[in-house]
Amino acid sequence: MKRIGMLTSGGDCQALNAAMRGVAKTLFNAKEQVEIYGFLDGYQGLIYSRFRLLNYHDFSGILTKGGTFLGSSRTPFKTIREPDAEGLDKVAAMKQTYNKLQLDCLVILGGNGTHKTAHLLSTEGLNVVTLPKTIDNDLWGTDMTFGFQSAVDVATNAIDCIHTTAASHGRVFIVEVMGHKVGWLTLNAGMAGGADIILIPEIPYDLDKVVAKIRERHERGSRFTILAVAEGAISKEDAKLSKKEYRKKLEESKYPSISFEIAEKLTKKSGFDVRVTVPGHTQRGGSPCPYDRVFASRLGSEAGKLILDGSYGFMVGYKNREIVKVPLEEVAGKLKMVDPNASIVQEAKMLGICFGD
Ligand code: F6P
């Protein structure tokens, strides 16, 4: 008999359910007897012992469903060692829940923050297998995270829709794309949606270069320009600030997000009619795309296999078109960013896309 605990932590994304289904089906189809306990709302369920014993039917009919049927929450790693409001030691509480249920392993689905805590639990002696979820695709140790391709679809659709209005009205449009501190989503959705300008955190921009690109397009007879701007995009001047100074600047900023700052400054500098569209959390929502359904199912299935083999302390990732197991210590605390010299960036530039650099 194997007793498994499962949880989804951090921001949700598409294909979380598909991944959990992949793990569960693999385990239920194996010869061994299995009990799967689902912890509710991420690490909160593990800390406060809120769980449900799941059966085969819980994993039925969820392949195509967005969100996570277990619920999720953010439990910041930086305060994980601090007692909660009632003085509870959160790490000790998680270990206690694990031991009380006599679990053989925890399956943890999450992104960057989640992996730091997963690694911590692993170093504390718990058996852990993780799966890489996030629309940001910023997890170290895997070329791809599930949720990413679905989010690319949503963000691309937003750019596609804006294209027709931008063309009708001859306007400059900014579509702000999620991605936290990295530009994978913006780069891919921007290219897929035919954006003329793509601004990502890894390539600080110069607004004069952006203005020049828009002018060049207008001189060539194009009535409109589309900018795909990452929520973490940063100007060359701001990139010179220390982290602390930049955080202060953002806290004191009158703009709801970077796109609104860019829009106002662009209008002032050039007189263009600039509008901002923010698809926001729609990028994490809806049904997973077919790629993510297959990808998450494969990762889930491989996680199931690791559990059956008793091989713990790994994230199941994807490298050079192969499913691989990556030690948690290699994943935790590292960010996978877009390399400004990567061929995709160079190819985008050859296509005439401006990065503002
Ligand atoms: O990590 C996924 C993500 O959607 C980021 O792209 C974004 O910066 C962040 O989460 C938003 O977080 P929240 O849902 O807590 O507002």
Boltz pocket constraint, residues with backbone or C-beta under 6 A from the ligand:
constraints:
  - pocket:
      binder: B
      contacts: [[A, 11], [A, 12], [A, 74], [A, 111], [A, 134], [A, 135], [A, 136], [A, 178], [A, 179], [A, 180], [A, 231], [A, 284]]
      max_distance: 6.0
